[in-house]
């Protein structure tokens, strides 16, 4: 297995819950649900991750100058049945709350993440407004980042190898030109939202453009003569360069976890051979050996 090392960063997936510099209100979890952004567990995870990103971005502003404030705390129920924000230590003023609603965190290494709450003020000296719940909370594993297709394509995946057989700078018309490549996966190290990640990328499909108007897509890396299965026969003399495009799929493992996750999408890399001359050679009968010196005129 080949190995590469890279350090990349990623931006937020969607800015629905992002906070503006002027401290404009964020969309509440209930608002996002009614807008059709997501539903069920997918929506819960979406809201939880986006509110975490907004909270992290807010930390760049000093507490004295912030116009918005975030805190994770439980849902707490008043005697009249309404729900309010609890304390950051997980307690409720009336002893009633939902410590991890609506999910249970019982897996290895899992812990409860309280719902995220947000409050705002108009100026650094104004009084804070009421707390508004942004998400419903969940487990610490819910906040693990997702390596997206865009993230995958930003990684420095290597260009595919391209081997020709015969490799002599020229090929013959109507004779097989054999092509092969390297099918081995590569491993890369990257950083995503503060988490160190191992990525395993595997080339799964190869597309050849033989430079004469013919292309070939295959899932075989090819084999050398005489067991070759990927090749091309040029039909006319001329000059051509062969371009190979590899399509990669991938999976990733976040440090501190044991589960590999598939990347939802693919990436491509390309390489092109040096130009080769396509020649046409014919055979004919001669009266003597063509190695004779001087060379006979009919050779």
NORZI-V437555 format. One record per residue. RES is the residue in one letter. OMEGA is omega in whole degrees, 0 to 359 (* if undefined). Layout:
res->RES omega->OMEGA
res->RES omega->OMEGA
This chain:
res->X omega->177
res->X omega->181
res->X omega->174
res->X omega->178
res->X omega->179
res->X omega->173
res->X omega->179
res->X omega->176
res->X omega->181
res->X omega->176
res->X omega->180
res->X omega->182
res->X omega->183
res->X omega->185
res->X omega->183
res->X omega->182
res->X omega->183
res->X omega->180
res->X omega->178
res->X omega->179
res->X omega->180
res->X omega->178
res->X omega->179
res->X omega->183
res->X omega->174
res->X omega->173
res->X omega->178
res->X omega->180
res->X omega->180
res->X omega->180
res->X omega->180
res->X omega->180
res->X omega->181
res->X omega->180
res->X omega->176
res->X omega->180
res->X omega->181
res->X omega->181
res->X omega->175
res->X omega->184
res->X omega->179
res->X omega->179
res->X omega->181
res->X omega->180
res->X omega->179
res->X omega->182
res->X omega->182
res->X omega->181
res->X omega->181
res->X omega->178
res->X omega->176
res->X omega->178
res->X omega->180
res->X omega->179
res->X omega->180
res->X omega->179
res->X omega->181
res->X omega->182
res->X omega->177
res->X omega->178
res->X omega->180
res->X omega->181
res->X omega->182
res->X omega->184
res->X omega->184
res->X omega->173
res->X omega->176
res->X omega->182
res->X omega->181
res->X omega->173
res->X omega->174
res->X omega->182
res->X omega->183
res->X omega->167
res->X omega->179
res->X omega->185
res->X omega->174
res->X omega->177
res->X omega->181
res->X omega->177
res->X omega->178
res->X omega->183
res->X omega->179
res->X omega->178
res->X omega->175
res->X omega->180
res->X omega->181
res->X omega->178
res->X omega->176
res->X omega->180
res->X omega->178
res->X omega->184
res->X omega->182
res->X omega->177
res->X omega->180
res->X omega->180
res->X omega->179
res->X omega->189
res->X omega->178
res->X omega->181
res->X omega->0
res->X omega->183
res->X omega->174
res->X omega->181
res->X omega->186
res->X omega->182
res->X omega->179
res->X omega->177
res->X omega->182
res->X omega->175
res->X omega->184
res->X omega->170
res->X omega->182
res->X omega->172
res->X omega->178
res->X omega->178
res->X omega->182
res->X omega->173
res->X omega->184
res->X omega->176
res->X omega->186
res->X omega->178
res->X omega->180
res->X omega->180
res->X omega->181
res->X omega->178
res->X omega->179
res->X omega->175
res->X omega->182
res->X omega->177
res->X omega->177
res->X omega->180
res->X omega->180
res->X omega->179
res->X omega->185
res->X omega->180
res->X omega->181
res->X omega->181
res->X omega->180
res->X omega->179
res->X omega->178
res->X omega->183
res->X omega->177
res->X omega->184
res->X omega->176
res->X omega->176
res->X omega->185
res->X omega->176
res->X omega->179
res->X omega->177
res->X omega->182
res->X omega->183
res->X omega->178
res->X omega->180
res->X omega->182
res->X omega->177
res->X omega->184
res->X omega->172
res->X omega->180
res->X omega->173
res->X omega->179
res->X omega->180
res->X omega->178
res->X omega->176
res->X omega->358
res->X omega->182
res->X omega->186
res->X omega->178
res->X omega->177
res->X omega->179
res->X omega->182
res->X omega->175
res->X omega->176
res->X omega->175
res->X omega->185
res->X omega->169
res->X omega->187
res->X omega->179
res->X omega->177
res->X omega->178
res->X omega->183
res->X omega->182
res->X omega->187
res->X omega->175
res->X omega->175
res->X omega->176
res->X omega->181
res->X omega->175
res->X omega->180
res->X omega->180
res->X omega->183
res->X omega->178
res->X omega->177
res->X omega->179
res->X omega->174
res->X omega->188
res->X omega->170
res->X omega->179
res->X omega->173
res->X omega->181
res->X omega->183
res->X omega->174
res->X omega->185
res->X omega->181
res->X omega->178
res->X omega->179
res->X omega->180
res->X omega->169
res->X omega->188
res->X omega->173
res->X omega->178
res->X omega->182
res->X omega->180
res->X omega->176
res->X omega->180
res->X omega->175
res->X omega->184
res->X omega->174
res->X omega->178
res->X omega->176
res->X omega->181
res->X omega->180
res->X omega->181
res->X omega->176
res->X omega->12
res->X omega->182
res->X omega->184
res->X omega->178
res->X omega->176
res->X omega->185
res->X omega->179
res->X omega->176
res->X omega->177
res->X omega->186
res->X omega->184
res->X omega->174
res->X omega->180
res->X omega->178
res->X omega->181
res->X omega->172
res->X omega->182
res->X omega->178
res->X omega->180
res->X omega->176
res->X omega->177
res->X omega->175
res->X omega->185
res->X omega->166
res->X omega->184
res->X omega->173
res->X omega->183
res->X omega->181
res->X omega->179
res->X omega->179
res->X omega->181
res->X omega->177
res->X omega->183
res->X omega->185
res->X omega->173
res->X omega->180
res->X omega->179
res->X omega->175
res->X omega->183
res->X omega->181
res->X omega->183
res->X omega->175
res->X omega->180
res->X omega->171
res->X omega->189
res->X omega->171
res->X omega->181
res->X omega->179
res->X omega->169
res->X omega->182
res->X omega->176
res->X omega->180
res->X omega->178
res->X omega->185
res->X omega->175
res->X omega->180
res->X omega->181
res->X omega->178
res->X omega->178
res->X omega->179
res->X omega->177
res->X omega->185
res->X omega->181
res->X omega->179
res->X omega->180
res->X omega->177
res->X omega->180
res->X omega->178
res->X omega->353
res->X omega->182
res->X omega->179
res->X omega->184
res->X omega->182
res->X omega->176
res->X omega->*
